[in-house]
Amino acid sequence: MYFNPQVKDNRNDFFNFEVIQEELKKAILDKNTPLIAIYGLRRTGKTSLIRVVLNSMSKKFIWIDSRDISSRDDFYKTLSDEIDKLKRFKIDKFTLKGVGLSLNFMKKGLDYLNKHKFVLVIDEAQLLKRLHLDNSVAFIYDNFPNIKIIVSGSESGMLKTFLGKNNAKAPLYGRAVFELQTGRLNKENGFTFLKEGSKQAKINFTDEEIMTAIKDLDGIIGWLTKYGWYRLKYAPKESLRRTIEEGSALAKEEFVKFASKAETRYKKIMKSIKGGARWDEIKKQMQISDKQLDSMMNRLIDSGFVEKIEGVYTIADPLLEASL
């Protein structure tokens, strides 16, 4: 069902994305595509896309959620534990040298994944950069050619940094990467999503209700799904209120965590952007140098909180904007 708020695993529950599904499937099947990167704003279906495609192909895969990784040892333990579950053997360790660090890798386990052509999925991979685990991904890329690597991230600029874009010293620099991008649903697709979802749920959605939800939630499928889920229980206005209230709190929490010690300054920037603003308009509100503002704006963009289209900066998530 479209309105199930959990990550989708089944293609029948996953709306639209037919084109990007086929592109991802072709990339997975292509022997000359060892590394796939999937970018996209938060709650635009990246995780569901990967799971649905892998399951539809009956592909064997290991999934690592980088949000659960707090140290290098966490990464290695998570990977080795997942391999142990598959192979049911105690993996051997060996020390890799020559990348500036000593890394404990599971050679027998990785050989097993390589032999059986597993897919290694690293969700929110940009979070591993601070732990220098791009070294580890580069090692797997270079030494186990039959392991297909998929990395995804809602902080597109940070994920590109992880992949070594424009940095010849980065471990993954120069590696061949096939890139895909998820995005918002346009008005037509958003309308179809809510209309078809309402039919699945056997609840009537009026056209007016649907257009109001699309306008307020800006085509972000995660929020539209949440709205649909609430509509199973509540009237339209109450469902939208709950979606905006809950979504705003979550989006704000994510932003506050990002802003950290510079929260006050970042909030001021974001408030100056509300409704869309150009550089000069933002600059008038900020008593900082051009260099400082440029750095902060780039970080907001790289982290997926702000978008820049034709010189106009906007807040990417309407519910984050509503919370400020």
Steps between C-alpha positions, in 0.01 A plus 500: 500500500631844405407652837704254709752736666771235527781453248366317197632157398239400244464658158119498527523734801743738334349781296641634175882511450467254210775671301748523786419142602599378156815712500605359837423146388713540187788643703487208743509251212782683321836335576675826415315697770662412834374800697157667499416823683142609568444861604180666611333719759384343823180295468503478121511118487871410468494213750175354368628529143808291575313236699220465247741459207728252678205291615339506155828364361534241782845643564697403808609807691642628827361826637695742719323804645774754566284673761570199723877524453688705760853363451715308257464192719121534474524487122726194495294320764173573322640377169655188653185420699288523185740271314505253790120479484520407133791259504482380859872490542747691713673736263875533492656839554799642326673833510503722193787745473581764244208738538645698786318297764488143627153362425355169616318349208316175470671337206316170503169676541567748220618214278165334567307814402714537191454136396122519534471846345341678792393862504634712787262789579623786718214734587586862593859417407618861534491452879793259471735768366577631849620149592721478188306194388519612140835315518312180576251547217786572259673179612187292434454673164858426394536142627156339472367578151190283530368688803268768368507806727199731533533815710215740569472829681263786573795739537592499132799733523643306793450171317690638202781596738498142633532377140801727445345740251757766400751375759786301352622408850173333602503116516209463256615769257494388137288191561221446249166595658154468346278772648123519550284770657163476673279805529158641579183384330364761262138609545369243253686208661420623849131511409515149354685367806237625744208404274624143441601465864152604611349235273726235653387612845136522385469860616376784281741794459351809337702680235506812716640308796772345284609832351520656848721215624728523195536876544581483871726193480674599174496160329733333753378142489593426861270776625223410253520141624476617861195711407338200332569286806335755730203516263427136582406627846413871482323763291700696237574813706602303808716267291681793340542671836653189654729446201629857509539501878687169515700564185603849609627368833703227330643731234592758764673237712709396199589863429592579862726196508668621181537863615655403835691788664416740217125441533409867556688616190368220281144566617538864405616402153211258460245761611639743243451232232134424583289540188814516283780756497803604298853543633477876550173467693653242734818704540302802622372293793839362603783690667773269378754509218426376149745216558323385818157524339619313191639221718179470702277510192706228332474284809123544511476401134740205535299373798171514313331773701513771232466492122625756250311528173575776250662715766214465750558320830207309650452271800481147363241361740174694546452356847844616608404844370178484700695422817725807480 
